C-alpha cells in the first residue's frame, strides 16, 4: 500500500494498552480492496491483537430512505459473513457516531477510519476525534483513503476547473496508487464477546427500528453487496464493454451499473480499474477509464475543496450566474408543480419515462439524467427552485444519489465545468437540451417502450 493513503491524525505517544484494533467502517463498506481494513490487520498483527470492525447505523444520513438502507444492509450482510469467515470481529451499533465509536475506542489500542469526502462525513470524523480528545483516551488514530484511486489531496491541491486540469495529474500518479494485492492474514482471531444492537439478517425489522422514510421502497432491479457488484462487473466486461462508446443511448442499456456499488463503497474503484486495465487497448477502455478515474475523481475534488458544493449560490461559475440573472424573468412555456414533476405527469413523454425509471429502479442512464434535469430548469419559476428540486429528487430516488458525482453533475446542468453556448431564452448561455436531440441521436421511443414495460411489471 502506498503510504500516501495513510494519515496519522493522533498518536498516543505512550505505551498504550487495548483489547483490539478498531476499524470504524463508514464509507468503505466492503472487505475486498479495503486499505483501511488492511492497515487495521497489519497493526493488529504487529501488536498481537484481534481486529474489530464497527458499523454505526444512523437514520439521519442525507435523505436516506428505505431504498438506500435496504441496499446498504444487503451489502453489510455480506461484510458480516466474510469477516466472520476471516475471524475478524464485527459489531453494528445504532446511534450517534461520536458516542458509539468513543465507547468502543475506550477499549481499543488503535482506531482506524476510512476517508469521508462529503461535508457531513468529514464532520462525523471530527466529532469522533473531538469526543476521544475530550475523554483523554490514549489511542492511536489513523485515516485511510480507499474510495478513490489517487488520494484527493495528492492529485490536486485545490478545486480543479475542469477535467483537463486533473487528467494529467491523475495519470501521472496512477501507477503509484495501483497498490493493492491482498489482505494480510489474521494472526489473532476475534474471541471477545461483544454483541450488535441490531440483527441485519432481518432488513425489514432493522428499517422499522430506525424509523426512517419508507415512502421510497427498495429497488426490485438492484441488490446491494460486493457479490452483486462483481456480477455486474463480469457481465459488463463480457457483453457490454465493446460497445461502451454507445452508452449515451438509453435504449441500449449498456451501462456498467457499478455507480451505486461505488457509492456505498461495496466495490473499490481500484479493483474495477485492475480488471479493466487487463483488457486490450480500445476506445471503450480509454473512455471507461476516463469515467472511472478522471470524471469520478474530479467530482471528489469538487466536493472536497468547495465547502458549499450543495448550495445554489456557490456551486457554479460567475459567468453562469450572470447569465441566469439576465434571463431570470424569461417566460416559461410550461410550469409544473413539484408533485407533477415527481410523478412524471408532464407533456414530455421522454422526461416522464426517465422519471418513472428513476422511481421504479433507482437508476437512470447518464444522458437521460442530464436531459431530465435540464427540463426541470425550464419548468420552474426560478433557477433556485429547479436546483433544489433536482437535488431532492436525485437524493431521494437514485441509489447512487447523495454522492460527489451527483453534486458535480447537477452543478454541470448550471454551467459548472462546461462552457458558454449561444444565447437562448431561459438558458442564456448555459447549454440547453431538448427532445429533438434525443430523437436525432437515439432510438428514444424504444427507451420509452422499455420503461412502459417496467411500469406494467411493477403494477402486477
C-alpha positions as CSV (number, residue, x, y, z in Angstrom):
1,X,0.0,0.0,0.0
2,X,1.2,3.5,-0.9
3,X,1.7,5.3,2.5
4,X,0.3,8.5,1.0
5,X,-3.1,6.9,1.6
6,X,-2.4,7.0,5.3
7,X,-2.8,10.0,7.6
8,X,-1.9,9.5,11.3
9,X,-4.1,12.1,12.9
10,X,-3.4,11.2,16.6
11,X,-0.6,9.4,18.3
12,X,-0.8,8.4,22.0
13,X,3.0,8.8,22.4
14,X,2.9,6.3,25.2
15,X,2.9,2.5,25.5
16,X,-0.9,2.2,25.5
17,X,-2.9,-0.9,26.1
18,X,-6.0,-2.2,24.4
19,X,-8.0,-5.3,23.7
20,X,-8.2,-4.9,19.9
21,X,-7.6,-2.7,16.9
22,X,-10.8,-0.9,16.0
23,X,-11.8,-0.2,12.4
24,X,-14.8,2.2,12.1
25,X,-16.2,1.3,8.7
26,X,-18.3,4.0,7.2
27,X,-17.6,4.8,3.6
28,X,-15.7,1.7,2.5
29,X,-18.4,-0.9,3.1
30,X,-16.5,-3.9,1.9
31,X,-13.8,-6.4,2.8
32,X,-12.0,-6.7,-0.6
33,X,-9.6,-4.0,-1.7
34,X,-10.1,-2.1,1.5
35,X,-7.0,-0.2,2.5
36,X,-8.3,0.7,5.9
37,X,-9.1,-2.9,6.8
38,X,-5.7,-4.0,5.5
39,X,-4.0,-1.4,7.7
40,X,-6.0,-2.4,10.8
41,X,-5.0,-6.0,10.3
42,X,-1.3,-5.1,9.9
43,X,-1.3,-3.0,13.1
44,X,-3.2,-5.8,15.0
45,X,-0.8,-8.4,13.8
46,X,2.2,-6.3,14.9
47,X,0.6,-5.7,18.4
48,X,-0.7,-9.3,18.9
49,X,-4.3,-8.2,18.9
50,X,-7.5,-9.1,17.1
51,X,-9.4,-6.7,14.8
52,X,-12.9,-5.4,15.5
53,X,-14.9,-3.7,12.6
54,X,-17.7,-1.5,13.8
55,X,-20.5,0.0,11.7
56,X,-22.9,2.6,13.1
57,X,-26.4,2.9,11.8
58,X,-27.9,6.3,11.9
59,X,-31.3,7.4,10.5
60,X,-30.2,10.9,9.6
61,X,-28.0,10.4,6.6
62,X,-28.9,12.9,3.9
63,X,-32.4,12.0,2.8
64,X,-31.6,8.3,3.1
65,X,-34.8,6.1,3.0
66,X,-35.8,2.5,2.9
67,X,-34.4,2.1,-0.7
68,X,-31.0,3.2,0.3
69,X,-30.9,1.4,3.7
70,X,-32.1,-1.9,2.1
71,X,-29.3,-1.7,-0.5
72,X,-26.7,-0.8,2.2
73,X,-27.8,-3.5,4.6
74,X,-27.7,-6.2,1.8
75,X,-24.1,-5.2,1.4
76,X,-23.4,-5.3,5.1
77,X,-24.8,-8.8,5.3
78,X,-22.0,-9.9,3.0
79,X,-19.4,-7.9,5.0
80,X,-20.6,-9.6,8.3
81,X,-20.3,-13.1,6.8
82,X,-16.9,-12.5,5.2
83,X,-15.4,-11.0,8.3
84,X,-16.7,-13.9,10.4
85,X,-15.0,-16.3,7.9
86,X,-11.8,-14.3,8.4
87,X,-12.2,-14.4,12.2
88,X,-12.5,-10.7,12.4
89,X,-14.9,-9.2,14.9
90,X,-17.9,-7.3,13.5
91,X,-20.4,-5.2,15.5
92,X,-23.3,-2.9,14.5
93,X,-24.4,-0.2,16.8
94,X,-27.3,2.3,16.4
95,X,-27.0,5.9,17.4
96,X,-24.5,8.8,17.1
97,X,-21.1,8.2,15.5
98,X,-19.1,10.1,18.2
99,X,-20.8,8.4,21.1
100,X,-20.8,4.8,19.8
101,X,-17.2,4.9,18.4
102,X,-15.8,6.6,21.5
103,X,-17.3,3.8,23.7
104,X,-15.7,1.1,21.5
105,X,-12.4,3.1,21.2
106,X,-12.1,3.2,25.0
107,X,-11.1,-0.5,24.8
108,X,-9.0,-0.2,21.7
109,X,-5.3,0.2,21.1
110,X,-5.8,1.9,17.7
111,X,-8.7,3.4,15.8
112,X,-8.7,3.2,12.1
113,X,-11.1,5.2,10.0
114,X,-11.8,5.3,6.3
115,X,-11.9,8.6,4.5
116,X,-15.0,10.8,4.1
117,X,-15.5,13.5,1.4
118,X,-18.9,15.0,1.8
119,X,-19.4,17.7,4.5
120,X,-21.3,15.5,6.9
121,X,-18.9,12.6,6.6
122,X,-16.0,14.8,7.4
123,X,-17.9,16.4,10.3
124,X,-18.6,12.9,11.7
125,X,-14.9,12.2,11.8
126,X,-14.1,15.5,13.5
127,X,-16.9,14.7,16.1
128,X,-15.3,11.4,16.8
129,X,-11.9,12.9,17.2
130,X,-13.2,15.6,19.5
131,X,-15.0,13.1,21.7
132,X,-11.9,11.0,22.0
133,X,-9.8,14.0,22.9
134,X,-12.5,15.1,25.4
135,X,-12.3,11.7,27.1
136,X,-8.5,11.8,27.1
137,X,-8.2,8.4,25.5
138,X,-4.6,7.2,24.9
139,X,-5.1,5.8,21.5
140,X,-3.5,6.0,18.0
141,X,-5.9,7.2,15.2
142,X,-5.2,6.6,11.5
143,X,-7.2,7.7,8.5
144,X,-7.0,5.7,5.3
145,X,-8.2,6.8,1.8
146,X,-9.6,3.8,-0.2
147,X,-12.5,5.0,-2.2
148,X,-10.6,6.9,-4.9
149,X,-7.7,5.6,-6.8
150,X,-5.5,8.6,-6.3
151,X,-5.9,10.4,-2.9
152,X,-7.7,13.7,-3.4
153,X,-5.0,15.9,-1.8
154,X,-2.3,14.2,-3.7
155,X,-4.0,14.5,-7.1
156,X,-4.5,18.3,-6.9
157,X,-4.3,20.9,-4.2
158,X,-7.4,22.9,-4.9
159,X,-10.7,22.9,-6.9
160,X,-9.8,21.8,-10.5
161,X,-11.6,24.0,-13.0
162,X,-12.2,21.0,-15.3
163,X,-11.2,17.5,-16.3
164,X,-8.3,18.9,-18.5
165,X,-6.7,20.2,-15.3
166,X,-6.9,17.0,-13.3
167,X,-6.5,14.4,-16.0
168,X,-2.6,14.7,-16.4
169,X,-2.1,14.8,-12.7
170,X,-4.1,11.6,-12.2
171,X,-2.4,9.6,-15.0
172,X,1.0,10.7,-13.8
173,X,0.3,9.2,-10.3
174,X,-1.8,6.3,-11.4
175,X,1.0,3.7,-11.3
176,X,2.0,4.7,-7.8
177,X,-1.5,4.1,-6.4
178,X,-2.3,0.8,-8.2
179,X,-1.3,-0.5,-4.8
180,X,-3.5,-3.4,-3.6
181,X,-2.7,-7.0,-3.8
182,X,-4.5,-9.0,-1.0
183,X,-5.5,-8.6,2.7
184,X,-3.0,-9.8,5.3
185,X,-3.8,-13.0,7.1
186,X,-5.2,-12.5,10.7
187,X,-2.7,-13.6,13.3
188,X,-5.1,-13.3,16.3
189,X,-8.7,-14.4,15.8
190,X,-11.6,-12.4,17.4
191,X,-12.6,-14.1,20.7
192,X,-14.2,-11.2,22.7
193,X,-17.9,-11.3,23.4
194,X,-19.4,-8.1,22.0
195,X,-23.0,-8.0,20.7
196,X,-24.5,-6.0,17.9
197,X,-27.6,-3.9,18.7
198,X,-29.4,-5.0,15.6
199,X,-29.6,-8.2,13.6
200,X,-29.1,-7.3,10.0
201,X,-30.3,-10.7,8.8
202,X,-33.8,-9.2,9.0
203,X,-33.6,-6.0,7.0
204,X,-37.2,-5.0,7.3
205,X,-37.0,-5.2,11.1
206,X,-33.9,-3.0,11.1
207,X,-35.6,-0.4,9.0
208,X,-38.6,-0.3,11.3
209,X,-36.2,0.2,14.3
210,X,-34.5,3.1,12.5
211,X,-37.8,4.9,11.9
212,X,-36.8,6.2,8.5
213,X,-38.7,7.3,5.5
214,X,-40.4,4.3,3.8
215,X,-42.2,6.1,1.1
216,X,-39.5,5.0,-1.4
217,X,-39.3,1.3,-1.3
218,X,-36.3,-0.9,-2.2
219,X,-35.4,-1.5,-5.9
220,X,-36.7,-4.7,-7.5
221,X,-33.9,-4.5,-10.0
222,X,-30.7,-3.9,-8.0
223,X,-29.5,-5.7,-4.9
224,X,-26.7,-4.5,-2.7
225,X,-23.4,-6.1,-2.0
226,X,-19.9,-7.0,-3.2
227,X,-21.1,-10.2,-4.9
228,X,-23.7,-8.3,-6.9
229,X,-21.1,-5.7,-7.9
230,X,-18.8,-8.4,-9.1
231,X,-21.7,-9.9,-11.1
232,X,-22.4,-6.6,-12.8
233,X,-18.7,-6.1,-13.5
234,X,-18.3,-9.5,-15.1
235,X,-21.4,-9.0,-17.2
236,X,-20.2,-5.6,-18.3
237,X,-16.8,-6.9,-19.4
238,X,-18.1,-10.0,-21.1
239,X,-21.0,-8.5,-23.0
240,X,-21.2,-4.7,-22.9
241,X,-17.7,-3.4,-22.8
242,X,-17.0,-3.5,-26.6
243,X,-20.0,-1.2,-27.3
244,X,-19.4,1.1,-24.3
245,X,-18.8,4.2,-26.5
246,X,-22.5,4.0,-27.4
247,X,-23.6,4.1,-23.7
248,X,-25.3,7.5,-24.1
249,X,-28.2,5.8,-25.9
250,X,-30.6,4.9,-23.1
251,X,-32.4,2.3,-25.2
252,X,-29.3,0.1,-25.3
253,X,-28.9,-0.4,-21.5
254,X,-25.1,-0.9,-21.8
255,X,-24.0,0.9,-18.7
256,X,-21.8,-0.9,-16.1
257,X,-24.4,-0.3,-13.3
258,X,-21.5,0.0,-10.9
259,X,-22.1,3.6,-9.7
260,X,-24.4,2.5,-6.9
261,X,-21.9,0.0,-5.6
262,X,-19.2,2.5,-5.8
263,X,-21.4,5.0,-3.9
264,X,-21.9,2.6,-1.0
265,X,-18.2,1.5,-1.1
266,X,-19.3,-2.0,-1.8
267,X,-16.7,-2.3,-4.5
268,X,-13.4,-0.5,-4.9
269,X,-12.6,1.7,-7.9
270,X,-9.2,0.3,-7.8
271,X,-10.5,-3.3,-8.2
272,X,-12.6,-2.2,-11.2
273,X,-9.5,-0.5,-12.7
274,X,-7.4,-3.6,-12.2
275,X,-10.0,-5.6,-14.1
276,X,-10.3,-3.1,-16.9
277,X,-6.6,-2.5,-17.4
278,X,-6.1,-6.1,-18.4
279,X,-8.3,-5.7,-21.5
280,X,-6.9,-4.8,-24.9
281,X,-6.4,-1.1,-25.6
282,X,-9.5,0.2,-27.3
283,X,-11.7,3.3,-27.5
284,X,-14.0,1.6,-25.0
285,X,-11.2,1.0,-22.5
286,X,-10.0,4.6,-22.8
287,X,-13.5,6.0,-22.3
288,X,-14.3,3.8,-19.3
289,X,-11.0,4.7,-17.5
290,X,-11.8,8.4,-18.2
291,X,-15.1,8.0,-16.4
292,X,-13.8,5.8,-13.6
293,X,-10.6,7.7,-12.9
294,X,-10.8,11.3,-14.2
295,X,-14.5,12.2,-14.1
296,X,-15.3,10.4,-10.9
297,X,-12.2,11.8,-9.0
298,X,-12.9,15.3,-10.5
299,X,-16.2,15.1,-8.5
300,X,-14.4,14.1,-5.3
301,X,-12.1,17.0,-5.9
302,X,-15.1,19.3,-6.3
303,X,-16.8,18.4,-3.0
304,X,-13.6,18.2,-1.0
305,X,-12.4,21.7,-1.8
306,X,-15.7,23.5,-2.3
307,X,-17.2,23.6,1.1
308,X,-20.6,24.8,-0.3
309,X,-20.8,22.3,-3.1
310,X,-24.5,21.7,-2.5
311,X,-25.6,25.3,-2.3
312,X,-27.1,27.1,-5.3
313,X,-25.2,30.3,-4.6
314,X,-21.8,28.7,-4.8
315,X,-22.0,25.6,-7.0
316,X,-21.1,27.0,-10.4
317,X,-19.2,29.7,-12.2
318,X,-19.6,33.6,-12.2
319,X,-20.4,33.7,-15.9
320,X,-23.3,31.1,-15.4
321,X,-24.8,33.2,-12.5
322,X,-24.6,36.4,-14.6
323,X,-26.4,34.6,-17.4
324,X,-29.1,33.2,-15.1
325,X,-29.6,36.6,-13.6
326,X,-30.1,38.2,-17.0
327,X,-32.7,35.6,-18.0
328,X,-34.4,35.3,-14.6
329,X,-37.7,36.8,-15.9
330,X,-37.8,34.9,-19.2
331,X,-41.2,33.4,-19.9
332,X,-41.6,29.7,-19.1
333,X,-43.9,28.0,-21.6
334,X,-44.7,25.2,-19.0
335,X,-44.8,25.4,-15.3
336,X,-45.3,22.3,-13.2
337,X,-45.7,21.6,-9.5
338,X,-43.1,19.5,-7.7
339,X,-45.6,16.7,-7.5
340,X,-46.4,16.8,-11.2
341,X,-42.7,16.5,-12.0
342,X,-42.1,13.8,-9.4
343,X,-45.0,11.7,-10.7
344,X,-43.9,12.1,-14.3
345,X,-47.1,14.0,-15.3
346,X,-45.7,16.4,-17.8
347,X,-46.2,17.0,-21.6
348,X,-42.8,15.4,-22.3
349,X,-43.0,11.6,-22.7
350,X,-39.2,11.2,-22.6
351,X,-38.9,13.1,-19.3
352,X,-41.9,11.1,-17.9
353,X,-40.2,7.8,-18.9
354,X,-36.9,8.9,-17.2
355,X,-38.8,9.9,-14.1
356,X,-40.6,6.5,-14.0
357,X,-37.3,4.7,-14.4
358,X,-35.8,6.7,-11.5
359,X,-38.7,6.0,-9.2
360,X,-39.0,2.3,-10.1
361,X,-35.4,1.2,-10.3
362,X,-33.2,3.8,-8.5
363,X,-31.1,4.2,-11.7
364,X,-31.1,6.2,-14.9
365,X,-28.6,6.3,-17.8
366,X,-26.3,9.4,-17.5
367,X,-27.5,11.1,-20.7
368,X,-31.1,10.9,-19.6
369,X,-30.1,12.3,-16.2
370,X,-28.8,15.3,-17.9
371,X,-31.9,15.7,-20.1
372,X,-34.1,15.0,-17.1
373,X,-32.5,17.8,-15.0
374,X,-32.3,20.3,-17.9
375,X,-36.1,20.0,-18.4
376,X,-36.8,20.8,-14.8
377,X,-34.9,24.0,-15.1
378,X,-37.3,25.2,-17.8
379,X,-40.4,24.2,-15.8
380,X,-39.8,26.0,-12.5
381,X,-40.2,29.8,-11.9
382,X,-36.7,30.3,-10.7
383,X,-33.3,28.6,-11.2
384,X,-33.1,28.2,-7.4
385,X,-36.4,26.2,-7.3
386,X,-35.2,24.0,-10.1
387,X,-31.9,23.3,-8.4
388,X,-33.5,22.4,-5.1
389,X,-36.0,20.1,-6.7
390,X,-33.3,18.4,-8.8
391,X,-31.1,17.8,-5.7
392,X,-34.1,16.5,-3.7
393,X,-35.3,14.0,-6.3
394,X,-31.7,12.9,-7.0
395,X,-31.1,12.2,-3.4
396,X,-34.4,10.6,-2.8
397,X,-34.7,8.1,-5.6
398,X,-31.3,7.3,-7.0
399,X,-29.3,4.5,-5.4
400,X,-26.1,6.4,-6.3
401,X,-27.5,9.8,-5.2
402,X,-26.1,11.8,-2.3
403,X,-22.7,11.3,-3.9
404,X,-19.9,13.6,-5.1
405,X,-20.8,12.6,-8.7
406,X,-24.3,13.8,-8.1
407,X,-23.4,17.2,-6.9
408,X,-20.9,17.9,-9.7
409,X,-23.3,16.6,-12.3
410,X,-26.1,18.8,-11.0
411,X,-23.7,21.7,-11.0
412,X,-22.9,20.9,-14.6
413,X,-26.6,21.4,-15.5
414,X,-26.0,25.0,-14.4
415,X,-22.7,25.5,-16.2
416,X,-20.0,24.1,-13.9
417,X,-17.1,22.5,-15.9
418,X,-18.9,23.5,-19.1
419,X,-18.5,26.4,-21.4
420,X,-20.8,29.3,-22.6
421,X,-23.1,28.4,-25.5
422,X,-25.1,30.6,-28.0
423,X,-27.6,32.6,-26.1
424,X,-31.2,31.3,-25.8
425,X,-34.3,32.3,-23.8
426,X,-34.3,30.9,-20.2
427,X,-30.9,29.2,-20.8
428,X,-29.0,32.3,-21.6
429,X,-25.5,31.0,-22.4
430,X,-26.0,27.7,-20.4
431,X,-26.1,24.6,-22.5
432,X,-29.7,23.6,-23.4
433,X,-31.1,20.1,-24.2
434,X,-34.4,19.3,-25.9
435,X,-36.3,16.3,-27.2
436,X,-35.2,16.9,-30.8
437,X,-31.7,15.9,-29.7
438,X,-33.0,12.7,-28.2
439,X,-34.9,11.8,-31.4
440,X,-31.9,12.7,-33.6
441,X,-29.3,10.7,-31.7
442,X,-31.1,7.7,-30.2
443,X,-33.9,5.1,-30.7
444,X,-35.6,7.0,-27.9
445,X,-39.0,5.6,-28.5
446,X,-37.5,2.1,-27.7
447,X,-36.5,3.5,-24.4
448,X,-40.0,4.8,-23.7
449,X,-41.4,1.4,-24.5
450,X,-38.9,-0.4,-22.2
451,X,-39.9,1.9,-19.3
452,X,-43.6,1.3,-20.1
453,X,-42.9,-2.5,-19.7
454,X,-41.3,-1.8,-16.3
455,X,-44.3,0.1,-15.2
456,X,-46.5,-2.9,-16.1
457,X,-44.2,-5.3,-14.2
458,X,-44.3,-3.2,-11.1
459,X,-48.1,-2.8,-11.3
460,X,-48.6,-6.6,-11.4
